[in-house]
Structures are given as C-alpha cells and as structure tokens.
Amino acid sequence: MVTMVQVKLSLTRKQLTLQVHAYFSGRCLLMADEYFKFEFDDSYKELQSYFKKFDQRFTKIVIQELGKFGLRVEEVAKALAPRDSGDLEDSINTSKVIVEGKTFSITIGTNMKYALRIHEQPENKGVRPKYQRGVKFPEYYKDGRGENTRNKPNVNGYKPGRKYLTNAVKVTEDDWNIMCERILARVLEG
C-alpha cells in the first residue's frame, strides 16, 4: 500500500477568530484482489443496496475518526500554545466534523483577539521585561518566550510559543497517517 499525503495550511481571520485549516489529501493504491471480493447472485438491487450501506458506513467512520484526530490536534495545540495567563491556551477548541458533499472538514482554532498576532509575530531575540499592572518583571521574556511558556515541555522537538497551531498540525502528521489506515481497516472489515 502506498500513501501520499500533502499538507496545505491557510490562516484566516474572521471576526477576530484564528483558524488553521489543514488539508490532507491522501491517496491509497490498493490491490483489488487483496481487499475486495464481491459476490452478488441475486440482482442489481442487491449491489445498489450494498454500495449505499457502504457509503453510509464510510461516512460514519470518517466522522468518528476525524473527530478523534481533531481532538488530538487540539491537545497538541494547547501544549504548544504560549502561556502567560492561560487564556489563549484554554480558548483553543475543535469544531464538529462538517460534511459537504464528499468533503469532510474540521476546524481547530481560537477566538481570542490577540491569537493571530501571537501566532504570526516574528521571532524575537534577546531579553526584555514584562509590565503588568504597574509592576515590572525584569528579564521575563527571553527569545520571545515568557517564563511560563519556557517552563512548558517541548512536543516532538517543537518549543511552545509562536506558530502553535501550524506546529500542532506538523506534529500530528503521523497521527493522520494512522487515522487513514484505521479508517481503511474499519471500512473494509465490514
């Protein structure tokens, strides 16, 4: 089995909402003899019924698996999000799976006003203080990451901070491949 996966990312800003759309388009080349064996003795209607049930089962399985995958990306995005007060991290959420024709989509994002700025800000080098309610915290930010963000563990080699949604999609590419294999296995088992 050969699987080709292509990842395309686009960021949109809608009513101060940051969303990352990950488009994974996969193609599997299967040997028909290994996976499919059709035996229909009665009629064309039986064949039609089989394909209708197959399509319904496929849709149900994809919705379930894509929902689980979205939650996994959300979990990684929260782990990679910068933390100061924790509001940004807590606001990251996953939509339900949307089916439009033959397209299945899910959105992982946040509605915080400053999320896009934090996600897209250029990398800052050096040390600078933090000012909060008239109090100065010297040397709080180092290389663009605050103390609480620096204390978070790395996730598969990615440091928490900027590009947290994009990096979450990159970290979960293997999960995507596993999900595709799981969908295929569940659909073909019957």
CNS distance restraints for C-alpha pairs under 8 A (distance, minus, plus):
assign (resid   1 and name CA) (resid  28 and name CA) 6.47 0.50 0.50
assign (resid   1 and name CA) (resid  29 and name CA) 5.77 0.50 0.50
assign (resid   1 and name CA) (resid  30 and name CA) 5.82 0.50 0.50
assign (resid   1 and name CA) (resid  31 and name CA) 7.89 0.50 0.50
assign (resid   2 and name CA) (resid  27 and name CA) 7.75 0.50 0.50
assign (resid   2 and name CA) (resid  28 and name CA) 5.55 0.50 0.50
assign (resid   2 and name CA) (resid  29 and name CA) 5.64 0.50 0.50
assign (resid   2 and name CA) (resid  30 and name CA) 7.80 0.50 0.50
assign (resid   3 and name CA) (resid  26 and name CA) 6.43 0.50 0.50
assign (resid   3 and name CA) (resid  27 and name CA) 5.61 0.50 0.50
assign (resid   3 and name CA) (resid  28 and name CA) 4.90 0.50 0.50
assign (resid   3 and name CA) (resid  29 and name CA) 7.21 0.50 0.50
assign (resid   4 and name CA) (resid  25 and name CA) 7.84 0.50 0.50
assign (resid   4 and name CA) (resid  26 and name CA) 5.41 0.50 0.50
assign (resid   4 and name CA) (resid  27 and name CA) 5.60 0.50 0.50
assign (resid   4 and name CA) (resid  28 and name CA) 7.11 0.50 0.50
assign (resid   5 and name CA) (resid  24 and name CA) 6.14 0.50 0.50
assign (resid   5 and name CA) (resid  25 and name CA) 5.68 0.50 0.50
assign (resid   5 and name CA) (resid  26 and name CA) 4.72 0.50 0.50
assign (resid   5 and name CA) (resid  27 and name CA) 7.20 0.50 0.50
assign (resid   6 and name CA) (resid  23 and name CA) 7.57 0.50 0.50
assign (resid   6 and name CA) (resid  24 and name CA) 5.50 0.50 0.50
assign (resid   6 and name CA) (resid  25 and name CA) 5.60 0.50 0.50
assign (resid   6 and name CA) (resid  26 and name CA) 6.92 0.50 0.50
assign (resid   7 and name CA) (resid  22 and name CA) 6.48 0.50 0.50
assign (resid   7 and name CA) (resid  23 and name CA) 5.64 0.50 0.50
assign (resid   7 and name CA) (resid  24 and name CA) 5.02 0.50 0.50
assign (resid   7 and name CA) (resid  25 and name CA) 7.21 0.50 0.50
assign (resid   8 and name CA) (resid  21 and name CA) 7.93 0.50 0.50
assign (resid   8 and name CA) (resid  22 and name CA) 5.82 0.50 0.50
assign (resid   8 and name CA) (resid  23 and name CA) 5.24 0.50 0.50
assign (resid   8 and name CA) (resid  24 and name CA) 6.96 0.50 0.50
assign (resid   9 and name CA) (resid  20 and name CA) 6.64 0.50 0.50
assign (resid   9 and name CA) (resid  21 and name CA) 5.71 0.50 0.50
assign (resid   9 and name CA) (resid  22 and name CA) 5.08 0.50 0.50
assign (resid   9 and name CA) (resid  23 and name CA) 6.68 0.50 0.50
assign (resid   9 and name CA) (resid 166 and name CA) 7.52 0.50 0.50
assign (resid  10 and name CA) (resid  20 and name CA) 6.06 0.50 0.50
assign (resid  10 and name CA) (resid  21 and name CA) 5.70 0.50 0.50
assign (resid  10 and name CA) (resid  22 and name CA) 7.28 0.50 0.50
assign (resid  11 and name CA) (resid  18 and name CA) 7.05 0.50 0.50
assign (resid  11 and name CA) (resid  19 and name CA) 5.96 0.50 0.50
assign (resid  11 and name CA) (resid  20 and name CA) 5.18 0.50 0.50
assign (resid  11 and name CA) (resid  21 and name CA) 6.81 0.50 0.50
assign (resid  12 and name CA) (resid  17 and name CA) 7.82 0.50 0.50
assign (resid  12 and name CA) (resid  18 and name CA) 6.28 0.50 0.50
assign (resid  12 and name CA) (resid  19 and name CA) 5.96 0.50 0.50
assign (resid  12 and name CA) (resid  20 and name CA) 7.19 0.50 0.50
assign (resid  13 and name CA) (resid  17 and name CA) 5.49 0.50 0.50
assign (resid  13 and name CA) (resid  18 and name CA) 5.46 0.50 0.50
assign (resid  13 and name CA) (resid  19 and name CA) 7.17 0.50 0.50
assign (resid  13 and name CA) (resid 116 and name CA) 7.60 0.50 0.50
assign (resid  14 and name CA) (resid  18 and name CA) 7.16 0.50 0.50
assign (resid  16 and name CA) (resid 111 and name CA) 6.24 0.50 0.50
assign (resid  16 and name CA) (resid 112 and name CA) 6.95 0.50 0.50
assign (resid  16 and name CA) (resid 113 and name CA) 5.36 0.50 0.50
assign (resid  17 and name CA) (resid 109 and name CA) 7.45 0.50 0.50
assign (resid  17 and name CA) (resid 110 and name CA) 5.98 0.50 0.50
assign (resid  17 and name CA) (resid 111 and name CA) 4.26 0.50 0.50
assign (resid  17 and name CA) (resid 112 and name CA) 6.60 0.50 0.50
assign (resid  17 and name CA) (resid 113 and name CA) 7.07 0.50 0.50
assign (resid  17 and name CA) (resid 115 and name CA) 7.76 0.50 0.50
assign (resid  17 and name CA) (resid 116 and name CA) 7.85 0.50 0.50
assign (resid  18 and name CA) (resid 109 and name CA) 5.57 0.50 0.50
assign (resid  18 and name CA) (resid 110 and name CA) 5.44 0.50 0.50
assign (resid  18 and name CA) (resid 111 and name CA) 6.13 0.50 0.50
assign (resid  18 and name CA) (resid 112 and name CA) 7.67 0.50 0.50
assign (resid  18 and name CA) (resid 115 and name CA) 6.34 0.50 0.50
assign (resid  18 and name CA) (resid 116 and name CA) 5.76 0.50 0.50
assign (resid  19 and name CA) (resid 107 and name CA) 6.60 0.50 0.50
assign (resid  19 and name CA) (resid 108 and name CA) 6.05 0.50 0.50
assign (resid  19 and name CA) (resid 109 and name CA) 4.33 0.50 0.50
assign (resid  19 and name CA) (resid 110 and name CA) 6.60 0.50 0.50
assign (resid  20 and name CA) (resid 107 and name CA) 6.77 0.50 0.50
assign (resid  20 and name CA) (resid 108 and name CA) 6.20 0.50 0.50
assign (resid  20 and name CA) (resid 109 and name CA) 6.25 0.50 0.50
assign (resid  20 and name CA) (resid 165 and name CA) 6.54 0.50 0.50
assign (resid  20 and name CA) (resid 166 and name CA) 7.06 0.50 0.50
assign (resid  21 and name CA) (resid 106 and name CA) 7.73 0.50 0.50
assign (resid  21 and name CA) (resid 107 and name CA) 6.12 0.50 0.50
assign (resid  21 and name CA) (resid 108 and name CA) 7.37 0.50 0.50
assign (resid  22 and name CA) (resid 169 and name CA) 7.10 0.50 0.50
assign (resid  30 and name CA) (resid  34 and name CA) 7.77 0.50 0.50
assign (resid  30 and name CA) (resid  35 and name CA) 7.52 0.50 0.50
assign (resid  31 and name CA) (resid  35 and name CA) 6.81 0.50 0.50
assign (resid  32 and name CA) (resid  36 and name CA) 5.46 0.50 0.50
assign (resid  32 and name CA) (resid  37 and name CA) 7.94 0.50 0.50
assign (resid  33 and name CA) (resid  37 and name CA) 6.98 0.50 0.50
assign (resid  35 and name CA) (resid 188 and name CA) 7.16 0.50 0.50
assign (resid  40 and name CA) (resid  46 and name CA) 7.15 0.50 0.50
assign (resid  40 and name CA) (resid  47 and name CA) 6.75 0.50 0.50
assign (resid  42 and name CA) (resid  46 and name CA) 6.85 0.50 0.50
assign (resid  43 and name CA) (resid  47 and name CA) 6.90 0.50 0.50
assign (resid  44 and name CA) (resid  48 and name CA) 6.23 0.50 0.50
assign (resid  45 and name CA) (resid  49 and name CA) 6.05 0.50 0.50
assign (resid  46 and name CA) (resid  50 and name CA) 6.14 0.50 0.50
assign (resid  47 and name CA) (resid  51 and name CA) 6.38 0.50 0.50
assign (resid  48 and name CA) (resid  52 and name CA) 6.22 0.50 0.50
assign (resid  49 and name CA) (resid  53 and name CA) 6.23 0.50 0.50
assign (resid  50 and name CA) (resid  54 and name CA) 6.05 0.50 0.50
assign (resid  51 and name CA) (resid  55 and name CA) 6.07 0.50 0.50
assign (resid  52 and name CA) (resid  56 and name CA) 6.33 0.50 0.50
assign (resid  53 and name CA) (resid  57 and name CA) 6.04 0.50 0.50
assign (resid  54 and name CA) (resid  58 and name CA) 5.98 0.50 0.50
assign (resid  54 and name CA) (resid 187 and name CA) 7.80 0.50 0.50
assign (resid  55 and name CA) (resid  59 and name CA) 6.15 0.50 0.50
assign (resid  56 and name CA) (resid  60 and name CA) 6.24 0.50 0.50
assign (resid  57 and name CA) (resid  61 and name CA) 6.15 0.50 0.50
assign (resid  57 and name CA) (resid 187 and name CA) 7.07 0.50 0.50
assign (resid  58 and name CA) (resid  62 and name CA) 6.12 0.50 0.50
assign (resid  58 and name CA) (resid 183 and name CA) 8.00 0.50 0.50
assign (resid  58 and name CA) (resid 187 and name CA) 5.97 0.50 0.50
assign (resid  59 and name CA) (resid  63 and name CA) 6.17 0.50 0.50
assign (resid  60 and name CA) (resid  64 and name CA) 6.33 0.50 0.50
assign (resid  61 and name CA) (resid  65 and name CA) 6.12 0.50 0.50
assign (resid  61 and name CA) (resid 183 and name CA) 6.50 0.50 0.50
assign (resid  61 and name CA) (resid 186 and name CA) 7.46 0.50 0.50
assign (resid  61 and name CA) (resid 187 and name CA) 7.32 0.50 0.50
assign (resid  62 and name CA) (resid  66 and name CA) 5.75 0.50 0.50
assign (resid  62 and name CA) (resid 104 and name CA) 7.91 0.50 0.50
assign (resid  62 and name CA) (resid 183 and name CA) 6.46 0.50 0.50
assign (resid  63 and name CA) (resid  67 and name CA) 5.98 0.50 0.50
assign (resid  63 and name CA) (resid  97 and name CA) 6.02 0.50 0.50
assign (resid  63 and name CA) (resid 104 and name CA) 7.55 0.50 0.50
assign (resid  64 and name CA) (resid  68 and name CA) 6.45 0.50 0.50
assign (resid  65 and name CA) (resid  69 and name CA) 6.20 0.50 0.50
assign (resid  65 and name CA) (resid 179 and name CA) 6.52 0.50 0.50
assign (resid  65 and name CA) (resid 183 and name CA) 7.01 0.50 0.50
assign (resid  66 and name CA) (resid  70 and name CA) 6.07 0.50 0.50
assign (resid  66 and name CA) (resid  97 and name CA) 6.96 0.50 0.50
assign (resid  66 and name CA) (resid 106 and name CA) 7.50 0.50 0.50
assign (resid  66 and name CA) (resid 179 and name CA) 7.70 0.50 0.50
assign (resid  67 and name CA) (resid  71 and name CA) 6.39 0.50 0.50
assign (resid  67 and name CA) (resid  96 and name CA) 6.77 0.50 0.50
assign (resid  67 and name CA) (resid  97 and name CA) 6.14 0.50 0.50
assign (resid  67 and name CA) (resid 106 and name CA) 7.53 0.50 0.50
assign (resid  68 and name CA) (resid  72 and name CA) 6.35 0.50 0.50
assign (resid  69 and name CA) (resid  73 and name CA) 6.33 0.50 0.50
assign (resid  69 and name CA) (resid 175 and name CA) 7.26 0.50 0.50
assign (resid  69 and name CA) (resid 176 and name CA) 7.12 0.50 0.50
assign (resid  69 and name CA) (resid 179 and name CA) 7.30 0.50 0.50
assign (resid  70 and name CA) (resid  74 and name CA) 6.15 0.50 0.50
assign (resid  70 and name CA) (resid  94 and name CA) 6.20 0.50 0.50
assign (resid  70 and name CA) (resid 106 and name CA) 6.69 0.50 0.50
assign (resid  70 and name CA) (resid 107 and name CA) 7.59 0.50 0.50
assign (resid  70 and name CA) (resid 108 and name CA) 6.87 0.50 0.50
assign (resid  71 and name CA) (resid  75 and name CA) 6.13 0.50 0.50
assign (resid  71 and name CA) (resid  94 and name CA) 6.46 0.50 0.50
assign (resid  72 and name CA) (resid  76 and name CA) 6.36 0.50 0.50
assign (resid  72 and name CA) (resid 172 and name CA) 7.62 0.50 0.50
assign (resid  73 and name CA) (resid  77 and name CA) 6.00 0.50 0.50
assign (resid  73 and name CA) (resid 108 and name CA) 7.46 0.50 0.50
assign (resid  73 and name CA) (resid 168 and name CA) 5.85 0.50 0.50
assign (resid  73 and name CA) (resid 169 and name CA) 6.35 0.50 0.50
assign (resid  73 and name CA) (resid 172 and name CA) 6.44 0.50 0.50
assign (resid  74 and name CA) (resid  78 and name CA) 6.14 0.50 0.50
assign (resid  74 and name CA) (resid  92 and name CA) 6.75 0.50 0.50
assign (resid  74 and name CA) (resid  93 and name CA) 6.22 0.50 0.50
assign (resid  74 and name CA) (resid  94 and name CA) 6.37 0.50 0.50
assign (resid  74 and name CA) (resid 108 and name CA) 6.33 0.50 0.50
assign (resid  74 and name CA) (resid 168 and name CA) 7.74 0.50 0.50
assign (resid  75 and name CA) (resid  79 and name CA) 6.34 0.50 0.50
assign (resid  76 and name CA) (resid  80 and name CA) 6.17 0.50 0.50
assign (resid  76 and name CA) (resid 155 and name CA) 7.56 0.50 0.50
assign (resid  76 and name CA) (resid 168 and name CA) 5.36 0.50 0.50
assign (resid  76 and name CA) (resid 171 and name CA) 7.69 0.50 0.50
assign (resid  76 and name CA) (resid 172 and name CA) 7.95 0.50 0.50
assign (resid  77 and name CA) (resid  81 and name CA) 5.89 0.50 0.50
assign (resid  77 and name CA) (resid  92 and name CA) 7.48 0.50 0.50
assign (resid  77 and name CA) (resid 164 and name CA) 5.64 0.50 0.50
assign (resid  77 and name CA) (resid 165 and name CA) 5.35 0.50 0.50
assign (resid  77 and name CA) (resid 167 and name CA) 7.61 0.50 0.50
assign (resid  77 and name CA) (resid 168 and name CA) 4.97 0.50 0.50
assign (resid  78 and name CA) (resid  89 and name CA) 5.14 0.50 0.50
assign (resid  78 and name CA) (resid  90 and name CA) 7.33 0.50 0.50
assign (resid  78 and name CA) (resid  92 and name CA) 6.62 0.50 0.50
assign (resid  78 and name CA) (resid 164 and name CA) 7.88 0.50 0.50
assign (resid  79 and name CA) (resid  89 and name CA) 7.83 0.50 0.50
assign (resid  79 and name CA) (resid 152 and name CA) 7.64 0.50 0.50
assign (resid  79 and name CA) (resid 155 and name CA) 7.32 0.50 0.50
assign (resid  79 and name CA) (resid 160 and name CA) 6.92 0.50 0.50
assign (resid  80 and name CA) (resid 154 and name CA) 7.56 0.50 0.50
assign (resid  80 and name CA) (resid 155 and name CA) 7.05 0.50 0.50
assign (resid  80 and name CA) (resid 158 and name CA) 7.59 0.50 0.50
assign (resid  80 and name CA) (resid 159 and name CA) 6.70 0.50 0.50
assign (resid  80 and name CA) (resid 160 and name CA) 3.99 0.50 0.50
assign (resid  80 and name CA) (resid 161 and name CA) 6.14 0.50 0.50
assign (resid  80 and name CA) (resid 164 and name CA) 5.06 0.50 0.50
assign (resid  80 and name CA) (resid 165 and name CA) 7.76 0.50 0.50
assign (resid  80 and name CA) (resid 167 and name CA) 7.74 0.50 0.50
assign (resid  80 and name CA) (resid 168 and name CA) 7.12 0.50 0.50
assign (resid  81 and name CA) (resid  88 and name CA) 7.24 0.50 0.50
assign (resid  81 and name CA) (resid  89 and name CA) 5.63 0.50 0.50
assign (resid  81 and name CA) (resid 149 and name CA) 7.92 0.50 0.50
assign (resid  81 and name CA) (resid 160 and name CA) 5.58 0.50 0.50
assign (resid  81 and name CA) (resid 161 and name CA) 5.48 0.50 0.50
assign (resid  81 and name CA) (resid 162 and name CA) 7.28 0.50 0.50
assign (resid  81 and name CA) (resid 164 and name CA) 5.13 0.50 0.50
assign (resid  81 and name CA) (resid 165 and name CA) 7.72 0.50 0.50
assign (resid  82 and name CA) (resid  88 and name CA) 7.56 0.50 0.50
assign (resid  82 and name CA) (resid  89 and name CA) 7.08 0.50 0.50
assign (resid  82 and name CA) (resid 145 and name CA) 7.49 0.50 0.50
assign (resid  82 and name CA) (resid 146 and name CA) 7.91 0.50 0.50
assign (resid  82 and name CA) (resid 148 and name CA) 7.85 0.50 0.50
assign (resid  82 and name CA) (resid 149 and name CA) 5.13 0.50 0.50
assign (resid  82 and name CA) (resid 160 and name CA) 5.72 0.50 0.50
assign (resid  82 and name CA) (resid 161 and name CA) 4.41 0.50 0.50
assign (resid  82 and name CA) (resid 162 and name CA) 7.02 0.50 0.50
assign (resid  82 and name CA) (resid 164 and name CA) 7.69 0.50 0.50
assign (resid  83 and name CA) (resid  87 and name CA) 7.86 0.50 0.50
assign (resid  83 and name CA) (resid  88 and name CA) 7.29 0.50 0.50
assign (resid  83 and name CA) (resid  89 and name CA) 6.67 0.50 0.50
assign (resid  83 and name CA) (resid 146 and name CA) 7.61 0.50 0.50
assign (resid  83 and name CA) (resid 148 and name CA) 5.62 0.50 0.50
assign (resid  83 and name CA) (resid 149 and name CA) 4.93 0.50 0.50
assign (resid  83 and name CA) (resid 161 and name CA) 7.99 0.50 0.50
assign (resid  84 and name CA) (resid 146 and name CA) 7.01 0.50 0.50
assign (resid  84 and name CA) (resid 147 and name CA) 7.98 0.50 0.50
assign (resid  84 and name CA) (resid 148 and name CA) 5.93 0.50 0.50
assign (resid  84 and name CA) (resid 149 and name CA) 6.94 0.50 0.50
assign (resid  86 and name CA) (resid  90 and name CA) 6.13 0.50 0.50
assign (resid  87 and name CA) (resid  91 and name CA) 6.15 0.50 0.50
assign (resid  88 and name CA) (resid  92 and name CA) 6.77 0.50 0.50
assign (resid  88 and name CA) (resid 110 and name CA) 7.47 0.50 0.50
assign (resid  88 and name CA) (resid 112 and name CA) 6.50 0.50 0.50
assign (resid  88 and name CA) (resid 115 and name CA) 7.02 0.50 0.50
assign (resid  91 and name CA) (resid 110 and name CA) 5.43 0.50 0.50
assign (resid  91 and name CA) (resid 111 and name CA) 6.85 0.50 0.50
assign (resid  91 and name CA) (resid 112 and name CA) 6.96 0.50 0.50
assign (resid  92 and name CA) (resid 108 and name CA) 7.08 0.50 0.50
assign (resid  92 and name CA) (resid 109 and name CA) 5.31 0.50 0.50
assign (resid  92 and name CA) (resid 110 and name CA) 4.55 0.50 0.50
assign (resid  92 and name CA) (resid 111 and name CA) 7.76 0.50 0.50
assign (resid  93 and name CA) (resid 108 and name CA) 5.72 0.50 0.50
assign (resid  93 and name CA) (resid 109 and name CA) 5.67 0.50 0.50
assign (resid  93 and name CA) (resid 110 and name CA) 6.26 0.50 0.50
assign (resid  94 and name CA) (resid 106 and name CA) 7.19 0.50 0.50
assign (resid  94 and name CA) (resid 107 and name CA) 5.75 0.50 0.50
assign (resid  94 and name CA) (resid 108 and name CA) 4.45 0.50 0.50
assign (resid  94 and name CA) (resid 109 and name CA) 6.63 0.50 0.50
assign (resid  95 and name CA) (resid 106 and name CA) 5.83 0.50 0.50
assign (resid  95 and name CA) (resid 107 and name CA) 5.27 0.50 0.50
assign (resid  95 and name CA) (resid 108 and name CA) 6.44 0.50 0.50
assign (resid  96 and name CA) (resid 106 and name CA) 6.22 0.50 0.50
assign (resid  96 and name CA) (resid 107 and name CA) 7.74 0.50 0.50
assign (resid  97 and name CA) (resid 104 and name CA) 6.58 0.50 0.50
assign (resid  97 and name CA) (resid 105 and name CA) 5.61 0.50 0.50
assign (resid  97 and name CA) (resid 106 and name CA) 4.86 0.50 0.50
assign (resid  98 and name CA) (resid 104 and name CA) 5.67 0.50 0.50
assign (resid  98 and name CA) (resid 105 and name CA) 5.18 0.50 0.50
assign (resid  98 and name CA) (resid 106 and name CA) 6.25 0.50 0.50
assign (resid  99 and name CA) (resid 103 and name CA) 5.74 0.50 0.50
assign (resid  99 and name CA) (resid 104 and name CA) 4.68 0.50 0.50
assign (resid  99 and name CA) (resid 105 and name CA) 6.59 0.50 0.50
assign (resid 100 and name CA) (resid 104 and name CA) 6.51 0.50 0.50
assign (resid 109 and name CA) (resid 165 and name CA) 7.56 0.50 0.50
assign (resid 110 and name CA) (resid 115 and name CA) 7.01 0.50 0.50
assign (resid 111 and name CA) (resid 115 and name CA) 7.35 0.50 0.50
assign (resid 114 and name CA) (resid 118 and name CA) 6.23 0.50 0.50
assign (resid 115 and name CA) (resid 119 and name CA) 6.01 0.50 0.50
assign (resid 116 and name CA) (resid 120 and name CA) 5.97 0.50 0.50
assign (resid 117 and name CA) (resid 121 and name CA) 5.56 0.50 0.50
assign (resid 118 and name CA) (resid 162 and name CA) 6.06 0.50 0.50
assign (resid 118 and name CA) (resid 163 and name CA) 7.99 0.50 0.50
assign (resid 119 and name CA) (resid 161 and name CA) 7.87 0.50 0.50
assign (resid 119 and name CA) (resid 162 and name CA) 4.76 0.50 0.50
assign (resid 119 and name CA) (resid 163 and name CA) 4.79 0.50 0.50
assign (resid 119 and name CA) (resid 164 and name CA) 6.56 0.50 0.50
assign (resid 119 and name CA) (resid 165 and name CA) 7.63 0.50 0.50
assign (resid 120 and name CA) (resid 162 and name CA) 6.70 0.50 0.50
assign (resid 120 and name CA) (resid 163 and name CA) 6.51 0.50 0.50
assign (resid 121 and name CA) (resid 162 and name CA) 6.96 0.50 0.50
assign (resid 123 and name CA) (resid 143 and name CA) 7.39 0.50 0.50
assign (resid 123 and name CA) (resid 144 and name CA) 6.37 0.50 0.50
assign (resid 123 and name CA) (resid 162 and name CA) 7.77 0.50 0.50
assign (resid 124 and name CA) (resid 143 and name CA) 5.26 0.50 0.50
assign (resid 124 and name CA) (resid 144 and name CA) 4.57 0.50 0.50
assign (resid 125 and name CA) (resid 142 and name CA) 7.09 0.50 0.50
assign (resid 125 and name CA) (resid 143 and name CA) 4.16 0.50 0.50
assign (resid 125 and name CA) (resid 144 and name CA) 6.17 0.50 0.50
assign (resid 126 and name CA) (resid 142 and name CA) 5.74 0.50 0.50
assign (resid 126 and name CA) (resid 143 and name CA) 5.04 0.50 0.50
assign (resid 126 and name CA) (resid 144 and name CA) 7.46 0.50 0.50
assign (resid 127 and name CA) (resid 139 and name CA) 5.59 0.50 0.50
assign (resid 127 and name CA) (resid 140 and name CA) 7.33 0.50 0.50
assign (resid 127 and name CA) (resid 141 and name CA) 5.57 0.50 0.50
assign (resid 127 and name CA) (resid 142 and name CA) 4.51 0.50 0.50
assign (resid 127 and name CA) (resid 143 and name CA) 6.33 0.50 0.50
assign (resid 127 and name CA) (resid 144 and name CA) 7.81 0.50 0.50
assign (resid 128 and name CA) (resid 138 and name CA) 6.83 0.50 0.50
assign (resid 128 and name CA) (resid 139 and name CA) 5.18 0.50 0.50
assign (resid 128 and name CA) (resid 140 and name CA) 6.31 0.50 0.50
assign (resid 128 and name CA) (resid 141 and name CA) 5.25 0.50 0.50
assign (resid 128 and name CA) (resid 142 and name CA) 6.70 0.50 0.50
assign (resid 129 and name CA) (resid 136 and name CA) 6.58 0.50 0.50
assign (resid 129 and name CA) (resid 137 and name CA) 5.39 0.50 0.50
assign (resid 129 and name CA) (resid 138 and name CA) 4.29 0.50 0.50
assign (resid 129 and name CA) (resid 139 and name CA) 4.81 0.50 0.50
assign (resid 129 and name CA) (resid 140 and name CA) 5.05 0.50 0.50
assign (resid 129 and name CA) (resid 141 and name CA) 6.11 0.50 0.50
assign (resid 130 and name CA) (resid 136 and name CA) 5.83 0.50 0.50
assign (resid 130 and name CA) (resid 137 and name CA) 5.02 0.50 0.50
assign (resid 130 and name CA) (resid 138 and name CA) 6.53 0.50 0.50
assign (resid 130 and name CA) (resid 139 and name CA) 7.54 0.50 0.50
assign (resid 130 and name CA) (resid 140 and name CA) 5.67 0.50 0.50
assign (resid 130 and name CA) (resid 141 and name CA) 6.90 0.50 0.50
assign (resid 131 and name CA) (resid 135 and name CA) 5.60 0.50 0.50
assign (resid 131 and name CA) (resid 136 and name CA) 4.66 0.50 0.50
assign (resid 131 and name CA) (resid 137 and name CA) 6.26 0.50 0.50
assign (resid 132 and name CA) (resid 136 and name CA) 6.65 0.50 0.50
assign (resid 132 and name CA) (resid 137 and name CA) 7.96 0.50 0.50
assign (resid 140 and name CA) (resid 146 and name CA) 5.68 0.50 0.50
assign (resid 140 and name CA) (resid 147 and name CA) 5.85 0.50 0.50
assign (resid 141 and name CA) (resid 145 and name CA) 5.27 0.50 0.50
assign (resid 141 and name CA) (resid 146 and name CA) 4.35 0.50 0.50
assign (resid 141 and name CA) (resid 147 and name CA) 6.53 0.50 0.50
assign (resid 142 and name CA) (resid 146 and name CA) 6.45 0.50 0.50
assign (resid 142 and name CA) (resid 147 and name CA) 7.87 0.50 0.50
assign (resid 145 and name CA) (resid 149 and name CA) 5.92 0.50 0.50
assign (resid 145 and name CA) (resid 150 and name CA) 6.14 0.50 0.50
assign (resid 145 and name CA) (resid 161 and name CA) 6.40 0.50 0.50
assign (resid 146 and name CA) (resid 150 and name CA) 6.14 0.50 0.50
assign (resid 147 and name CA) (resid 151 and name CA) 6.28 0.50 0.50
assign (resid 148 and name CA) (resid 152 and name CA) 6.73 0.50 0.50
assign (resid 149 and name CA) (resid 160 and name CA) 6.23 0.50 0.50
assign (resid 149 and name CA) (resid 161 and name CA) 6.67 0.50 0.50
assign (resid 150 and name CA) (resid 160 and name CA) 7.28 0.50 0.50
assign (resid 152 and name CA) (resid 160 and name CA) 6.75 0.50 0.50
assign (resid 153 and name CA) (resid 159 and name CA) 7.38 0.50 0.50
assign (resid 153 and name CA) (resid 160 and name CA) 7.48 0.50 0.50
assign (resid 154 and name CA) (resid 158 and name CA) 5.41 0.50 0.50
assign (resid 154 and name CA) (resid 159 and name CA) 4.75 0.50 0.50
assign (resid 154 and name CA) (resid 160 and name CA) 6.35 0.50 0.50
assign (resid 155 and name CA) (resid 159 and name CA) 6.65 0.50 0.50
assign (resid 155 and name CA) (resid 160 and name CA) 7.73 0.50 0.50
assign (resid 155 and name CA) (resid 171 and name CA) 7.72 0.50 0.50
assign (resid 156 and name CA) (resid 171 and name CA) 6.64 0.50 0.50
assign (resid 158 and name CA) (resid 167 and name CA) 7.12 0.50 0.50
assign (resid 160 and name CA) (resid 164 and name CA) 6.65 0.50 0.50
assign (resid 163 and name CA) (resid 167 and name CA) 5.93 0.50 0.50
assign (resid 164 and name CA) (resid 168 and name CA) 6.05 0.50 0.50
assign (resid 165 and name CA) (resid 169 and name CA) 6.53 0.50 0.50
assign (resid 166 and name CA) (resid 170 and name CA) 6.52 0.50 0.50
assign (resid 167 and name CA) (resid 171 and name CA) 6.09 0.50 0.50
assign (resid 168 and name CA) (resid 172 and name CA) 6.29 0.50 0.50
assign (resid 169 and name CA) (resid 173 and name CA) 6.46 0.50 0.50
assign (resid 172 and name CA) (resid 176 and name CA) 6.32 0.50 0.50
assign (resid 173 and name CA) (resid 177 and name CA) 6.54 0.50 0.50
assign (resid 174 and name CA) (resid 178 and name CA) 6.26 0.50 0.50
assign (resid 175 and name CA) (resid 179 and name CA) 6.00 0.50 0.50
assign (resid 176 and name CA) (resid 180 and name CA) 6.25 0.50 0.50
assign (resid 177 and name CA) (resid 181 and name CA) 6.35 0.50 0.50
assign (resid 178 and name CA) (resid 182 and name CA) 6.10 0.50 0.50
assign (resid 179 and name CA) (resid 183 and name CA) 6.11 0.50 0.50
assign (resid 180 and name CA) (resid 184 and name CA) 6.23 0.50 0.50
assign (resid 181 and name CA) (resid 185 and name CA) 6.12 0.50 0.50
assign (resid 182 and name CA) (resid 186 and name CA) 6.05 0.50 0.50
assign (resid 183 and name CA) (resid 187 and name CA) 6.02 0.50 0.50
assign (resid 184 and name CA) (resid 188 and name CA) 6.05 0.50 0.50
assign (resid 185 and name CA) (resid 189 and name CA) 6.01 0.50 0.50
assign (resid 186 and name CA) (resid 190 and name CA) 7.01 0.50 0.50
